[in-house]
Amino acid sequence: MRPAQALIDLEALRGNYRLARQLGGGKALAVIKADAYGHGAVACARALEAEADGFGVACIEEALELRQAGITRPVLLLEGFFDAAELPLIVEHDLWTAVASPWQVEAVAAFRTDAVLQVWLKLDSGMHRLGLSVDEFRAAHARLSALPHVAPMVLMSHMARADELDSPRTLEQLETFSRAIDGLPGETSLCNSPALLGWPQVRSDWVRPGLMLYGADPLYPQPSPYADQLRPVMTLQSRVIAVREIAAGEPLGYGARFVAQRPTRVGVVAMGYADGYPQFAPNGTPVQIDGVPGQLIGRVSMDMLTIDLTDHPQAGLGSIVQLWGTSPTISELAPRCNTSAYRLPCSLKRTPRVYLSQ
C-alpha cells in the first residue's frame, strides 16, 4: 500500500472545540463544512456530538450526509437554502437555516408548514458578501417574527478582517451589528475563529469556530495568546521510497529548480500535489524526517517529492516523513507555499485518512 496518510487526532479536535467554547463563554457551533476542512465531516461530527451545541455546514447536501450518518445534533446551513424547494427538506430533517437575502425572507414568509423553522438572520455588517442591510435586517426581523412557523431567531453576522489585529474593520463591524440589533430580541452569533482568538471585546451568545477546531492559528504570524493551546488535528505523513546520490552541480527534478551545491543524498517520498501537498513549495520548506527537522529540495511532482538526506545519516528507505502536523504546522507551512491554512487540508483528495481516536 502507498504509505501516504493523513492521521486525524479526534481528541485534539475535541480539545480545540472546548477551547473555542471556553473563549466564547456561551454556545459553540462547530463548523464542519467542506468535509470538515478536509478532515472528514462524519467522523468529526461523531467525535464532537456528545458535547457540541451544533454543527455548521455550507449546504443541504452536507447536512443530509450528517443526518444519514445518524448525527442528530442541530445542523445549520450557513449559506441558507439555494432554492425554496429545499424548505420541505429542512423541515423533514430538522435543520436550521441562515436567511441572508431578501428572496430568502420572501420564501420563508410564503412557506406553509405546521413545523417551526429555526432561522439565523444574517446582517451584512461590512463584509459585503451575504447578508441584509441594516434596514432590510430590521424589517425582516419584524416580518419573520410575526410568522407562527418561525421560532425566535438568532441574529448573526460575519467578521471580514478579524485575522488582522491592526485593522479597525472588526470594531466597525461590531458597531454596525450592535446598532442593527438594538432593541431586537434573539440570541447573537458573531465570532469566527480569529475573533475568538484575537478580539476579546467581540463576543456573542453563539460562536462559530472553524479553522481553530483543526488546530491551525488564523492569526499566524501575529502573536496569539492561545496559539500554544491549539493542537493540530491532522498529521500528513509518508515514507521515503527511494534514496539517490547526486554529485555537486547536478539538477534534481522538473525544471532543475534545485541544483546540488555539494554531493547530496536525496530521499524520494511518496507524496505529491495530487495528494494535496502544495505544488510550488519552495526549496527549504521544512519537513520532519524520523522526527528530526529536514527540508524539501526540488519541485514537487504529482505523486512524489524529494528531501535532503545529506545531513540525516540515520534516515533512509522507509523513513517516516512528516509534511505537516506538530512541526511544521499548517499555519507555518501555508505562507511559505503562497497558500492558506484553510486550503491545505481541503486539498487532500486521494490521501487516506486514519483516525487515531474515536
Helices and strands as residue ranges (DSSP letters): E 5-8, H 10-24, E 27-31, H 33-38, H 41-48, E 54-57, H 60-68, E 75-77, G 84-86, H 87-92, E 96-99, H 102-110, E 118-122, H 134-145, E 154-156, H 169-181, E 187-191, H 193-198, E 206-207, G 211-214, G 227-229, E 234-246, E 251-252, G 254-256, E 258-259, E 264-269, G 273-275, E 286-289, E 292-297, E 305-308, E 320-324, H 330-336, H 343-346, E 353-355
